[in-house]
Amino acid sequence: MTLVEWASLIEPILPAERLRVYLETTGPTSRRLWCKPEGELYRAWIRELGLQRAEGEPSL
């Protein structure tokens, strides 16, 4: 596993199958983490783990 900050700067060389991880500031001391699977491998992984989109989350 590799985490890349500012991945948009190297978008063309990233693998098509990946799990995007987002960290959003929700307050002075709070953050929200959410993931977006890209490719069937990661969509299946999310389903297998029983994870689902929370209300108000962007579409996968």
Protein Blocks (a to p, Z undefined) as FASTA:
>chain_A
ZZdehklmmmmmpcfbdcddddddfbfkbccdddddedjklmmmmmmnopacdehiacZZ
